Amino acid sequence: MTRIALLLIFTGCAAEEPTSLIEGMIALTGHPEQASVRWNKAFGYADGTSMIAFMTGAEGASCESVAAYLGPKTDALEKDTILEGGSCTMFVRTNDWNGGWTASYPSADHAYPPSIDSNIRCEFGDGEWVYEERGEGYTDYYWSGTVWQGIPDAFVWRFSGGRSGFDLDVEMTHYDGGFLHSDNHDEILGSGDISGTIRASWCGDMERATAL
């Protein structure tokens, strides 16, 4: 009887696996666009003092698809397994990596956000990916709805890890950016709580990323 009771105690108190998820929402100030965010996939790479990571909720996202998106790119690239239509993704970059990195803003240590080399990108609305020519005659897959890109400017990031994977912990509440592929070149702010911790897989293919 005692052995059974002890077994129940130990099995009942077994630690559960932590949830690997970052979620929340972004709403643009003065504009109707908003999106729910649920990042359940992340990939990262580090080399010396440089580290990059990419977070997405796109179904089917993989190291290979994300690395192809981060470049270098020579041809049109389908985006449905990289960027999430109707939601947002985030790319992070730092040159202060030493096996870990903590950054926050506003902060007395920084005159400008240390997220300046990173970005959040949102494909708003119920659009679709269309293959067409835009800009300087470049043909690619574009989101048919509103696209916004910016950086968090009120946040706390705590990152650590290496070849076995990265733990990315984020808390963000405010964003500064603008519309892409639009005649509106104004600064467009955003707000909304996004937080959580995600386990990012090491992605060696990202060593070729143009932003590294």
N, C-alpha and C positions, 0 to 999 in steps of 0.2 A: 504493500500500500504506500509506504514511504517513497519507494523508488518511482512509483507512478506519479505521486504528487510532485516530486522534484522534477520529473520529466515535463509535467504540465507547466511548472513555473518557468523552466528554462525555455521551452518552446513558445510560451506565451509572451515572454519578454524579449524574444529575438528581435534584433534591430531590423527595421524595414529599410529597403534600399531608398536613398533620397530621391526625390522627384527631380528629374533633369528637364527643367522647363523655365522659360522666361515668358511672361505674358503681361498684357495690359492693353492700352489703347492710346492713339494719337488723334487729336482733333486740331484742325488748322484754325487759327485766330482770324475771325472776320470772313471765313469761307465755310461752306457747308461740308467740305470733305472731312471724313474721319474714318478710322479703321481700327478693328480689333487686331491685336498682335498675339501670336502664339508661336514662339520659336522653340521647336523641339528637336532641331538638328543643328549641329555646329561643327566646324572644321577649323583647324589651326595649324600654324607652322612657325617655327622660330629658328633663327640662325644668328648666333652671336648676340648682339644687343637688339636685333630686330625681331619683331613678332607681329604676325597678322592673324586675324580670325574672322570668320564669316558665320552669321546666324540667320536661320531661315525656318519657315514652316512649310515650305514648298514640298509637296508630296514627291517622293522619288529623288530628293536631293542627295548627291553623293560627292565624295572627294573629287572624282573626275569631272563632274559637271560644274562644280564650283570653281575648280582650278582653271577650267576652260574659260569661264566667265571672267576671272581675274586676269587673264591674259598671259602672254600676248595673243591677241586675236587677229586672224587674217580673213575670216569669212563670217557670214551671218551665223548667229548662234541662237538656237531655240532656247527660250527662257523659262518654260513652264516647270522645269525641275530645278530651278535656281531662284528666281524671283517669284513671289507669291502674289498672283492677281487678287486685288481686293484687300491686300494687307501690305506689310512692310518687311524689309530685311535690314540687317546691319553688318557693316564691315568695320573692323577695328585695326588700327596700326599704331605701333609704338617703336621708337628707337632707344627706349630706356629699359629694355628687357634684361633681367638677370635671374631668370627662373621664376619671376613673379613681377607684378606691376600693380600699383595702386594709384588711382588718379581721381581727382574730384574737382568740381567747380560749382559755384564760386569758391575761390580759395586765395588766401593771402600769399601763397607760394606761386601763383600763376597770374600773369597779366592778361592772358587770353586762355580759352579753354584748351586743355591738353588733348581734347578730342578732335583737334583741327585737321588731323590727317585721316580721320575716320568719317563715316557717314551712315545715315539712316536714309533709306529710299522707300517710298510708298507708291504703289500702283493702286490708286483709289478707284472705288466704284465697281460696277458690274461689267467692265470692259472685256476685251479678249486680246490675244496676241495676234498681231497682223504683220505680214511680211510686206514691207514697203520701203520706198526710198525717202529719206529725210535729210535735212541739213545740207552738207557738202556733197550731195549725191551718193551718200552711203546707204546701202540697202541692208536691212537687218529686221529682226522681229521686235516690234514696238507694242507697248500697251495702248489700246485705243482710248482709254480713259485718262483722267488727270494723273500726272506723275509729279511727285514732289521729292526733293532731296535736300538734306540738311545735316546738321550735327546737333547732338545734345549739348546744351549749355547750362544745365542744372542737373548734376549727376554725381554718383559715386560708383567707381568700378574697382573691383578687386579680382585680379587674374593671377593664376599660378599654374605650373605644370611643365610638361615637356613631351618627350617622345611617347610616353605612356598615355598622354592625353592632357587636356587643359580643363581647369575649373574656372568658369567665367561667371562671376557674380556681379549683377548690375542693379542699380536703382536710378531711374531717370524720371524727370518731371517736366522738363521744358526743352524746346528745340528751336533752332534758327536755320532757315533755309529759303528755298524758292522753288517755283515751278520749272520743270524741264519741258523742252519741246513746246514752248508757249511764248506768245508775244508779251506776256506779263513778266517783267524782269524785276518786280518789286521784291523786297525782303518779306517773306511770309513766315510768321512765327507759328509754333505749335505747342500744345500742352497735353498732358496726360501721363498717368503713372504707368511705367513699365518696369517690372522688377522680377527677380528670380535668379536661380543658379542653373547653369547648364554644363554638361560634360561635353567638351569638344574633342573630336577624334583628331589625332595627328594625321596631317595630309601632306605627304612628301611632294605630291604633284604641285603644291602651291609655291614651291621654291622658285618657279618661273614667273610668278605674279609680277606684273609691271610695277605695282605699288610697293614691292618689298624693298 
